[in-house]
Amino acid sequence: MSSRGRRYDEKPKLNFKKVIGVIVALAVIIMVIISIVNIVKNSGKKIEVKNYSYYTAYENGKFGVINNEGETVIQASYDEMIAIPNSSKPIFICTYDVNDSDGTYKTKAINEKNEEILTGYDKIEAIDNLDSKQNVWYEDNVLRVSRNGKYGIINFEGQEVLPCEYDQITALKGVTSNFLVKKDGKLGLVNEKGQTIINTEYKNILTLKEGYKSEYVIVNAENKYGVISTSGTILIEPTYEGVKYLGSSNLFAVKQDNTWKLMDTEEKKIIIDGGYKDIVEAKSENIVVVNNDGKYGVVSKANEEKIKPQYEDLKYAFSIYYIAKKDGKYGVINLENEEVIKFEYQNMVYVENGGFIQADKTDTETVIFDNNLGQKVTGIVSEVNTDKGYIKVYTNNEYKYYNFKLEEKNSSDLLTANTLFLSKKDGKYGYVDKSGKVVVDYIYEDGTEQNSKGFAAVKKDGAWGSINKVGAISQDTTINLDNNIYIDFIGTWHLSNSGLYYQK
């Protein structure tokens, strides 16, 4: 019996699967070695991840978008202003094909690559809002969309927050993330998640105070006013001619028979009914400021007249102190009606976040009093920054900084994110680093501190320009900004009074 054995004179055949496997394994090993080498090489090095902010820009009669480094993101090619609802997100709302004769227009959302996104709707729009100073801003987490003549809301990821079934959707003015929805002629209120705050059953819904979202004013079909809480509880039945928030959680002014009364919603009754023309505030729980025939005074919650109505203006400051106006000038009185700061100021406000009184004596002199009513700072107040807790004052021909304890500080102590700091020497401005080393020579007539984008504005020979975070020139000093309210730059772009960034 013969057996079939291997013929050794045949040429061996390659096993391609094994060959490919070996090659892949070698490639993986090489990639791992390279990764390890890079990790060792870069150990201790901080890898920078850039987070961009975006701003509407205007150039040659057209609108575009720039980022916080002054780079053009969207070329200025749109006839209508581009809305940027959230400066930290690359979502830009563009309006085009506007027909002024019939009021029609088209909209679209694009990203930083100029690609259309969030499609599938007839219109997509930023939801504008307005504060008490008439500053326009946008809701920064949702967009209004429409389909077949009905409106809804989506978030920035394109997820539906409210279906397109409403006749109208607008922002509740003065507060964030509250939206009036209209259906069948009646208004309701929802939040940014689409959750109902107030059912759609009122003629109107209003804020009690700018930024306040604990209770709301409701107006019924008979134009009567009341107050409702976020839980839907009616705190004040809509039977009054008007309702006002006074700064207290349970005290509200209500108007009836053309006079204002004080209602305590905890006791559910009127507690002051003195026939006053106005009740102004009740920030101190037991004391309210009232107005009678144009004169202001103070009445206790027990209806006891503490200060007879006699002042041209009166506002609660803190503790037992009130800012008052007499003979056209402001001063401070206490609850005994004693003058504790003389009536010699053009204007006076209490900065609650800082705990101090800011009083303008002249157009070029402001005095700041601490909470002991001591005069601590004098000069021209150019900035009160409640976020970072400092005051910037121009005094004795230079800028000085104070914290809210009214202690003088170096700018580097307060502006901790900055790399450069404005400095003055021999009547000229330059910039130093955190150690005090001069980075930009003292050659400028004026300058600003570095802004959040890393740029500072500098003035020379009557014209403005900018420098970047390392002190290099971004824009030569060739731009006249004498009519600008604010001086600010992003690279070669400068801020206009309209809030847009312009090229020269």
Rosetta blueprint (number, residue, H / E / L):
1 M L
2 S L
3 S L
4 R L
5 G L
6 R L
7 R L
8 Y L
9 D L
10 E L
11 K L
12 P L
13 K L
14 L L
15 N L
16 F H
17 K H
18 K H
19 V H
20 I H
21 G H
22 V H
23 I H
24 V H
25 A H
26 L H
27 A H
28 V H
29 I H
30 I H
31 M H
32 V H
33 I H
34 I H
35 S H
36 I H
37 V H
38 N H
39 I H
40 V H
41 K H
42 N H
43 S L
44 G L
45 K L
46 K L
47 I L
48 E L
49 V L
50 K L
51 N L
52 Y L
53 S L
54 Y E
55 Y E
56 T E
57 A E
58 Y E
59 E E
60 N L
61 G L
62 K E
63 F E
64 G E
65 V E
66 I E
67 N E
68 N L
69 E L
70 G L
71 E L
72 T E
73 V E
74 I E
75 Q E
76 A E
77 S E
78 Y E
79 D L
80 E L
81 M L
82 I L
83 A E
84 I L
85 P L
86 N L
87 S L
88 S L
89 K L
90 P L
91 I L
92 F E
93 I E
94 C E
95 T E
96 Y E
97 D E
98 V E
99 N E
100 D L
101 S L
102 D L
103 G L
104 T E
105 Y E
106 K E
107 T E
108 K E
109 A E
110 I E
111 N L
112 E L
113 K L
114 N L
115 E L
116 E E
117 I E
118 L L
119 T L
120 G L
121 Y L
122 D L
123 K E
124 I E
125 E E
126 A L
127 I L
128 D E
129 N E
130 L E
131 D L
132 S L
133 K L
134 Q L
135 N L
136 V E
137 W E
138 Y E
139 E L
140 D L
141 N L
142 V E
143 L E
144 R E
145 V E
146 S E
147 R E
148 N L
149 G L
150 K E
151 Y E
152 G E
153 I E
154 I E
155 N E
156 F L
157 E L
158 G L
159 Q L
160 E E
161 V E
162 L E
163 P E
164 C E
165 E E
166 Y E
167 D L
168 Q E
169 I E
170 T E
171 A E
172 L L
173 K L
174 G L
175 V L
176 T L
177 S L
178 N E
179 F E
180 L E
181 V E
182 K E
183 K E
184 D L
185 G L
186 K E
187 L E
188 G E
189 L E
190 V E
191 N E
192 E L
193 K L
194 G L
195 Q L
196 T E
197 I E
198 I E
199 N E
200 T E
201 E E
202 Y E
203 K L
204 N E
205 I E
206 L E
207 T E
208 L L
209 K L
210 E L
211 G L
212 Y L
213 K L
214 S L
215 E E
216 Y E
217 V E
218 I E
219 V E
220 N L
221 A L
222 E L
223 N L
224 K L
225 Y E
226 G E
227 V E
228 I E
229 S E
230 T L
231 S L
232 G L
233 T L
234 I E
235 L E
236 I E
237 E E
238 P E
239 T E
240 Y E
241 E L
242 G E
243 V E
244 K E
245 Y E
246 L L
247 G L
248 S L
249 S L
250 N L
251 L E
252 F E
253 A E
254 V E
255 K E
256 Q E
257 D L
258 N L
259 T E
260 W E
261 K E
262 L E
263 M E
264 D E
265 T L
266 E L
267 E L
268 K L
269 K E
270 I E
271 I E
272 I E
273 D E
274 G E
275 G E
276 Y E
277 K L
278 D E
279 I E
280 V E
281 E E
282 A L
283 K L
284 S L
285 E L
286 N L
287 I E
288 V E
289 V E
290 V E
291 N E
292 N E
293 D L
294 G L
295 K E
296 Y E
297 G E
298 V E
299 V E
300 S E
301 K L
302 A L
303 N L
304 E L
305 E E
306 K E
307 I E
308 K E
309 P E
310 Q E
311 Y E
312 E L
313 D E
314 L E
315 K E
316 Y E
317 A E
318 F E
319 S L
320 I L
321 Y E
322 Y E
323 I E
324 A E
325 K E
326 K E
327 D L
328 G L
329 K E
330 Y E
331 G E
332 V E
333 I E
334 N E
335 L L
336 E L
337 N L
338 E L
339 E E
340 V E
341 I E
342 K E
343 F E
344 E E
345 Y E
346 Q L
347 N E
348 M E
349 V E
350 Y E
351 V E
352 E L
353 N L
354 G L
355 G L
356 F E
357 I E
358 Q E
359 A E
360 D E
361 K E
362 T E
363 D L
364 T L
365 E E
366 T E
367 V E
368 I E
369 F E
370 D L
371 N L
372 N L
373 L L
374 G L
375 Q E
376 K E
377 V E
378 T E
379 G E
380 I E
381 V E
382 S E
383 E E
384 V E
385 N E
386 T L
387 D L
388 K L
389 G L
390 Y E
391 I E
392 K E
393 V E
394 Y E
395 T E
396 N L
397 N L
398 E E
399 Y E
400 K E
401 Y E
402 Y E
403 N E
404 F L
405 K L
406 L L
407 E L
408 E E
409 K E
410 N L
411 S H
412 S H
413 D H
414 L H
415 L L
416 T L
417 A L
418 N L
419 T L
420 L L
421 F E
422 L E
423 S E
424 K E
425 K E
426 D L
427 G L
428 K E
429 Y E
430 G E
431 Y E
432 V E
433 D L
434 K L
435 S L
436 G L
437 K L
438 V E
439 V E
440 V E
441 D E
442 Y E
443 I E
444 Y E
445 E L
446 D E
447 G E
448 T L
449 E L
450 Q L
451 N L
452 S L
453 K L
454 G L
455 F L
456 A E
457 A E
458 V E
459 K E
460 K E
461 D L
462 G L
463 A E
464 W E
465 G E
466 S E
467 I E
468 N L
469 K L
470 V L
471 G L
472 A L
473 I E
474 S E
475 Q E
476 D E
477 T E
478 T E
479 I E
480 N L
481 L L
482 D L
483 N L
484 N L
485 I L
486 Y L
487 I L
488 D L
489 F E
490 I E
491 G L
492 T L
493 W E
494 H E
495 L E
496 S L
497 N L
498 S L
499 G L
500 L L
501 Y E
502 Y E
503 Q L
504 K L
